[in-house]
Amino acid sequence: MVTVGRIILLPTPCAMLLYGGVGMQWAAFVWLSILGATDFVDGYMARKEGPTKLGGLLDPAADKMFVAALTLSLMAMHIIPFWAGSAILSREFLLTALRASLALRQESIPTSKLAKLKTICQMGGFGTIFLTVALSQVLLIAVSLTIALGLAITWFGYRRKRPRAPFWVLPVFGSFILVALLGWLVSDHTAVMIQLSIIIALTWLSGLDYIVGSVRVFRKMGFDGRDLVRLLWVLGHSVAVVLLVGIYPSIVLPILISLSFELALGGIDLVVAAEEGYAGVWPFLITGVGALLFACLAYGSAIGLWHVDIMLFAILLACLSGVVFFATFIRWRHLFRRALSEKI
């Protein structure tokens, strides 16, 4: 319920961030910070009460949707460049497809601590980028050092009561110290680009073991048409479509809705591959081709080859993603009904 709540409540602060004034943007920042913190809440509940299969599906999907929402919003606000959004989201789509391909072959690769830290770095990093742009130099340094001090106190408090503190405390402490130093030493633009470069580097480094492991499995067991269609799906949505937000910022909300449905579709695909040993092709072929056709129309319109209503086609793409997602979910709903109460 906490995870689903995080998904349902996500569009509202994104709209406030994109279309509101300064006050609304700060309200959206607080709202998104609270939603991001619920990731720790459902993680604590899973450790205390025992994780379920459905929770294991929903939590990473919710994290990816959250990251996609922040990435696209900052792109549309011209705070981060359009290529950065594609660099971040292409990793999320690629690993979503690879997990299903490995599950189909009854293979899996354990999630590393670096991968868990990556999500915290993405969510928190986008927050510090917003603070870098929105606050004056003095306020940015003061806020960063205050948060770093709070994390240091938290770390020492844990060390007194327990043998080890949460693994993320020290890296996040170091991140806020870095933000304070950047605010003191370099311009806002340079500080944003350095933070963004760190986020992108950690995003791909955290997935490197999974990518290398997947290549080994493909070499041993082969790479077939189902994997190729998923690769087409990855390129269509996370590269061709995401880059368009930098050209047409107005389409950010329908594109965000489309990407959210696609990431959820990837989650269903993973469950079906793991539970049934089946990998559907048509859902990914339909939406992947749809994304590429939409990209061709939009890029052609951008360079003057033809003139089309980009917003209309963006909405149609979101509708296509939604229809395919719900059709796939209805087909396999019995798996989720069973997974609702099953423990891992």
C-alpha positions as a printed NumPy array, in Angstrom:
array([[  0.   ,   0.   ,   0.   ],
       [  2.874,   2.375,   0.753],
       [  4.508,   1.6  ,  -2.589],
       [  1.267,   1.966,  -4.55 ],
       [  0.622,   5.244,  -2.74 ],
       [  4.031,   6.501,  -3.873],
       [  3.104,   5.717,  -7.491],
       [ -0.397,   7.249,  -7.344],
       [  0.742,  10.473,  -5.65 ],
       [  3.678,  11.052,  -8.011],
       [  2.02 ,  12.96 , -10.925],
       [  0.68 ,  15.83 ,  -8.772],
       [  4.031,  17.195,  -7.493],
       [  5.492,  16.765, -10.976],
       [  2.749,  18.989, -12.405],
       [  3.367,  21.51 ,  -9.6  ],
       [  7.084,  21.47 , -10.375],
       [  6.527,  21.994, -14.078],
       [  3.692,  24.5  , -14.147],
       [  3.703,  26.229, -10.759],
       [  5.489,  29.332,  -9.558],
       [  8.378,  29.421,  -7.107],
       [  6.155,  28.642,  -4.108],
       [  4.531,  25.678,  -5.865],
       [  7.935,  24.366,  -6.914],
       [  9.148,  24.391,  -3.308],
       [  5.937,  22.646,  -2.227],
       [  6.563,  20.037,  -4.935],
       [ 10.143,  19.607,  -3.705],
       [  8.904,  18.894,  -0.163],
       [  6.188,  16.554,  -1.484],
       [  8.678,  14.614,  -3.606],
       [ 11.122,  14.405,  -0.682],
       [  8.403,  12.827,   1.466],
       [  7.464,  10.395,  -1.308],
       [ 11.125,   9.46 ,  -1.747],
       [ 11.427,   8.822,   2.005],
       [  8.579,   6.274,   1.823],
       [ 11.051,   3.998,   0.039],
       [ 12.701,   3.503,   3.427],
       [  9.301,   2.927,   5.051],
       [  8.226,   0.052,   2.795],
       [ 11.759,  -1.373,   2.994],
       [ 11.522,  -1.385,   6.797],
       [  8.077,  -2.992,   6.662],
       [  9.347,  -5.682,   4.284],
       [ 12.24 ,  -6.51 ,   6.628],
       [  9.964,  -6.554,   9.674],
       [  6.962,  -8.45 ,   8.273],
       [  8.629, -10.362,   5.445],
       [  8.685,  -9.351,   1.763],
       [  6.011, -10.552,  -0.666],
       [  6.424, -11.372,  -4.33 ],
       [  4.132,  -8.515,  -5.299],
       [  6.115,  -6.101,  -3.159],
       [  9.307,  -7.335,  -4.781],
       [  7.813,  -6.369,  -8.158],
       [  6.222,  -3.065,  -7.176],
       [  9.094,  -1.512,  -5.216],
       [ 11.713,  -1.422,  -8.011],
       [  9.029,  -0.386, -10.526],
       [  8.002,   2.491,  -8.229],
       [ 11.647,   3.539,  -7.852],
       [ 12.116,   3.605, -11.638],
       [  8.927,   5.629, -12.124],
       [ 10.099,   8.074,  -9.46 ],
       [ 13.478,   8.49 , -11.16 ],
       [ 11.799,   8.878, -14.573],
       [  9.483,  11.562, -13.183],
       [ 12.347,  13.554, -11.678],
       [ 14.532,  13.165, -14.763],
       [ 11.884,  14.287, -17.245],
       [ 10.742,  17.159, -15.026],
       [ 14.269,  18.558, -14.69 ],
       [ 14.774,  18.138, -18.435],
       [ 11.572,  20.05 , -19.215],
       [ 12.679,  22.818, -16.801],
       [ 16.041,  22.975, -18.621],
       [ 17.927,  22.277, -15.399],
       [ 19.625,  19.192, -16.839],
       [ 20.435,  18.611, -20.548],
       [ 18.278,  16.255, -22.622],
       [ 21.099,  13.75 , -23.234],
       [ 21.496,  13.223, -19.481],
       [ 17.905,  12.032, -19.131],
       [ 18.403,   9.448, -21.849],
       [ 21.703,   8.328, -20.278],
       [ 19.957,   7.669, -16.961],
       [ 16.686,   6.131, -18.169],
       [ 18.269,   3.914, -20.836],
       [ 20.051,   2.016, -18.058],
       [ 16.755,   1.48 , -16.208],
       [ 14.978,   0.198, -19.319],
       [ 17.94 ,  -1.969, -20.356],
       [ 18.211,  -3.725, -17.003],
       [ 14.431,  -4.214, -16.899],
       [ 14.652,  -6.067, -20.221],
       [ 17.762,  -8.029, -19.2  ],
       [ 16.19 ,  -9.252, -15.961],
       [ 13.279, -10.764, -17.882],
       [ 15.628, -12.36 , -20.435],
       [ 17.678, -13.968, -17.659],
       [ 14.574, -15.088, -15.745],
       [ 13.356, -16.78 , -18.934],
       [ 16.625, -18.748, -18.957],
       [ 16.287, -19.491, -15.224],
       [ 19.282, -17.312, -14.493],
       [ 19.581, -14.385, -12.093],
       [ 22.209, -11.974, -10.799],
       [ 21.99 , -10.737,  -7.175],
       [ 21.425,  -7.03 ,  -6.616],
       [ 24.558,  -5.37 ,  -5.245],
       [ 24.717,  -2.712,  -2.532],
       [ 25.961,  -0.328,  -5.198],
       [ 22.695,  -0.827,  -7.086],
       [ 20.717,  -0.019,  -3.929],
       [ 22.88 ,   3.041,  -3.32 ],
       [ 22.307,   4.096,  -6.935],
       [ 18.594,   4.7  ,  -6.328],
       [ 19.341,   6.8  ,  -3.243],
       [ 21.97 ,   8.725,  -5.213],
       [ 19.532,   9.405,  -8.063],
       [ 16.679,  10.584,  -5.846],
       [ 18.901,  12.594,  -3.51 ],
       [ 21.11 ,  13.842,  -6.342],
       [ 18.18 ,  15.341,  -8.218],
       [ 17.154,  17.002,  -4.962],
       [ 20.587,  18.591,  -4.45 ],
       [ 20.605,  19.719,  -8.097],
       [ 17.294,  21.506,  -7.478],
       [ 18.725,  23.096,  -4.308],
       [ 21.847,  24.177,  -6.21 ],
       [ 19.708,  26.042,  -8.732],
       [ 17.092,  27.382,  -6.307],
       [ 19.218,  28.546,  -3.359],
       [ 21.82 ,  31.242,  -3.006],
       [ 25.436,  30.206,  -2.429],
       [ 25.303,  30.902,   1.321],
       [ 22.015,  29.07 ,   1.847],
       [ 23.154,  26.081,  -0.226],
       [ 26.326,  25.695,   1.843],
       [ 24.412,  26.152,   5.127],
       [ 21.674,  23.635,   4.226],
       [ 24.175,  21.047,   2.93 ],
       [ 26.374,  21.277,   6.027],
       [ 23.337,  21.091,   8.333],
       [ 22.109,  17.902,   6.649],
       [ 25.645,  16.462,   6.707],
       [ 25.849,  17.204,  10.442],
       [ 22.512,  15.466,  11.005],
       [ 23.745,  12.4  ,   9.115],
       [ 26.965,  12.353,  11.155],
       [ 24.953,  12.421,  14.398],
       [ 22.729,   9.643,  13.044],
       [ 25.77 ,   7.532,  12.162],
       [ 27.329,   7.903,  15.619],
       [ 23.956,   7.205,  17.242],
       [ 23.607,   3.942,  15.339],
       [ 27.185,   2.945,  16.122],
       [ 26.521,   3.29 ,  19.852],
       [ 23.439,   1.043,  19.808],
       [ 24.139,  -1.38 ,  16.951],
       [ 27.22 ,  -3.004,  15.414],
       [ 26.743,  -1.192,  12.11 ],
       [ 24.837,   1.79 ,  10.773],
       [ 22.821,   1.691,   7.505],
       [ 25.245,   1.389,   4.585],
       [ 23.934,   4.538,   2.896],
       [ 24.619,   7.01 ,   5.726],
       [ 28.31 ,   7.659,   5.074],
       [ 28.016,   7.955,   1.254],
       [ 25.109,  10.406,   1.584],
       [ 27.067,  12.352,   4.23 ],
       [ 29.955,  12.626,   1.77 ],
       [ 27.562,  13.741,  -0.972],
       [ 26.304,  16.726,   1.032],
       [ 29.858,  17.698,   1.957],
       [ 30.624,  17.644,  -1.787],
       [ 27.578,  19.807,  -2.553],
       [ 28.724,  22.344,   0.038],
       [ 32.216,  22.427,  -1.491],
       [ 30.823,  22.824,  -5.007],
       [ 28.594,  25.658,  -3.849],
       [ 31.646,  27.41 ,  -2.452],
       [ 34.154,  26.737,  -5.236],
       [ 32.341,  26.686,  -8.601],
       [ 29.393,  28.225, -10.443],
       [ 25.864,  26.803, -10.253],
       [ 26.089,  25.396, -13.79 ],
       [ 29.392,  23.647, -13.1  ],
       [ 28.093,  22.308,  -9.784],
       [ 25.001,  20.873, -11.51 ],
       [ 27.078,  19.22 , -14.234],
       [ 29.484,  17.658, -11.708],
       [ 26.586,  16.256,  -9.648],
       [ 24.876,  15.016, -12.806],
       [ 28.069,  13.33 , -14.017],
       [ 28.388,  11.499, -10.687],
       [ 24.745,  10.347, -10.891],
       [ 25.194,   9.033, -14.451],
       [ 28.498,   7.321, -13.621],
       [ 27.044,   5.575, -10.555],
       [ 23.892,   4.689, -12.509],
       [ 25.893,   2.739, -15.099],
       [ 28.57 ,   1.384, -12.74 ],
       [ 25.84 ,  -0.134, -10.565],
       [ 24.481,  -2.007, -13.595],
       [ 27.809,  -3.061, -15.047],
       [ 27.935,  -6.399, -13.229],
       [ 24.42 ,  -7.176, -14.469],
       [ 25.255,  -6.252, -18.05 ],
       [ 28.479,  -8.306, -18.038],
       [ 26.682, -11.255, -16.456],
       [ 23.901, -11.038, -19.038],
       [ 26.409, -11.076, -21.9  ],
       [ 27.936, -14.255, -20.474],
       [ 24.521, -15.905, -20.292],
       [ 23.699, -14.856, -23.873],
       [ 27.002, -16.281, -25.098],
       [ 26.238, -19.577, -23.402],
       [ 22.507, -19.86 , -24.168],
       [ 22.031, -17.668, -27.231],
       [ 20.331, -14.356, -28.096],
       [ 16.987, -14.736, -29.877],
       [ 14.19 , -12.68 , -31.417],
       [ 12.47 , -12.057, -28.079],
       [ 15.603, -10.374, -26.758],
       [ 15.933,  -8.349, -29.961],
       [ 12.37 ,  -7.041, -29.654],
       [ 13.052,  -5.98 , -26.072],
       [ 16.189,  -4.167, -27.219],
       [ 14.062,  -2.344, -29.81 ],
       [ 11.659,  -1.444, -26.99 ],
       [ 14.546,  -0.079, -24.874],
       [ 15.891,   2.083, -27.709],
       [ 12.461,   3.358, -28.717],
       [ 11.364,   4.578, -25.298],
       [ 14.52 ,   5.418, -23.346],
       [ 16.496,   6.991, -26.206],
       [ 14.315,   8.126, -29.123],
       [ 11.339,   9.32 , -27.044],
       [ 13.162,  10.66 , -23.97 ],
       [ 15.401,  12.888, -26.095],
       [ 12.279,  14.554, -27.515],
       [ 11.462,  16.131, -24.139],
       [ 14.5  ,  18.359, -24.637],
       [ 13.011,  19.596, -27.935],
       [  9.33 ,  19.693, -26.904],
       [  9.162,  20.331, -23.106],
       [  5.37 ,  20.624, -23.294],
       [  4.962,  16.868, -23.916],
       [  6.662,  15.876, -20.667],
       [  3.504,  14.686, -18.841],
       [  2.148,  12.334, -21.552],
       [  5.682,  11.005, -22.062],
       [  6.032,  10.428, -18.318],
       [  2.721,   8.541, -18.301],
       [  3.868,   6.455, -21.261],
       [  7.227,   5.61 , -19.67 ],
       [  5.549,   4.707, -16.383],
       [  3.254,   2.241, -18.152],
       [  6.242,   0.809, -20.037],
       [  8.295,   0.31 , -16.853],
       [  5.273,  -1.381, -15.252],
       [  4.94 ,  -3.555, -18.364],
       [  8.579,  -4.56 , -17.891],
       [  7.769,  -5.551, -14.311],
       [  4.906,  -7.775, -15.471],
       [  7.207,  -9.309, -18.062],
       [  9.701, -10.209, -15.344],
       [  7.067, -11.926, -13.199],
       [  5.667, -13.877, -16.165],
       [  9.147, -14.96 , -17.281],
       [ 10.08 , -16.098, -13.769],
       [  6.776, -17.806, -12.891],
       [  5.632, -19.177, -16.251],
       [  8.848, -19.392, -18.292],
       [  7.149, -17.333, -20.995],
       [  8.306, -14.137, -22.722],
       [  5.692, -12.256, -24.73 ],
       [  6.774, -10.447, -27.883],
       [  3.741,  -8.528, -29.115],
       [  3.39 ,  -6.04 , -26.206],
       [  6.985,  -4.872, -26.622],
       [  6.848,  -4.934, -30.417],
       [  3.673,  -2.811, -30.491],
       [  4.828,  -0.141, -28.052],
       [  8.446,  -0.207, -29.272],
       [  7.417,   0.387, -32.877],
       [  4.888,   2.971, -31.709],
       [  7.638,   4.851, -29.849],
       [  9.931,   4.825, -32.889],
       [  7.139,   6.012, -35.224],
       [  6.263,   8.817, -32.813],
       [  9.956,   9.792, -32.641],
       [ 10.183,   9.871, -36.448],
       [  7.135,  12.156, -36.665],
       [  8.461,  14.46 , -33.94 ],
       [ 12.017,  14.725, -35.257],
       [ 10.706,  15.276, -38.79 ],
       [  8.484,  18.079, -37.538],
       [ 11.416,  19.614, -35.628],
       [ 13.526,  19.94 , -38.794],
       [ 10.609,  21.085, -40.948],
       [  9.941,  17.996, -43.066],
       [  6.282,  18.06 , -42.039],
       [  4.052,  19.667, -39.445],
       [  2.103,  17.549, -36.974],
       [  0.487,  18.106, -33.59 ],
       [  3.211,  16.672, -31.346],
       [  1.106,  16.889, -28.185],
       [ -1.689,  14.885, -29.811],
       [  0.701,  12.12 , -30.851],
       [  2.356,  12.139, -27.408],
       [ -1.066,  11.596, -25.827],
       [ -1.781,   8.795, -28.32 ],
       [  1.539,   7.162, -27.374],
       [  0.58 ,   7.338, -23.681],
       [ -2.801,   5.784, -24.505],
       [ -1.122,   3.016, -26.516],
       [  1.215,   2.227, -23.608],
       [ -1.734,   2.192, -21.201],
       [ -3.858,  -0.112, -23.361],
       [ -0.999,  -2.578, -23.876],
       [ -0.149,  -2.526, -20.162],
       [ -3.726,  -3.193, -19.018],
       [ -4.246,  -5.882, -21.661],
       [ -1.071,  -7.634, -20.507],
       [ -2.013,  -7.269, -16.842],
       [ -5.509,  -8.697, -17.403],
       [ -4.028, -11.663, -19.239],
       [ -1.708, -12.508, -16.333],
       [ -3.764, -11.186, -13.425],
       [ -3.931, -14.605, -11.799],
       [ -0.178, -14.419, -11.162],
       [ -0.591, -11.166,  -9.253],
       [ -3.599, -12.417,  -7.328],
       [ -1.437, -15.294,  -6.168],
       [  1.587, -13.072,  -5.551],
       [ -0.432, -10.677,  -3.379],
       [ -0.133, -12.942,  -0.34 ],
       [  2.885, -15.09 ,  -1.214],
       [  6.062, -14.493,   0.744],
       [  9.462, -14.583,  -0.893]])
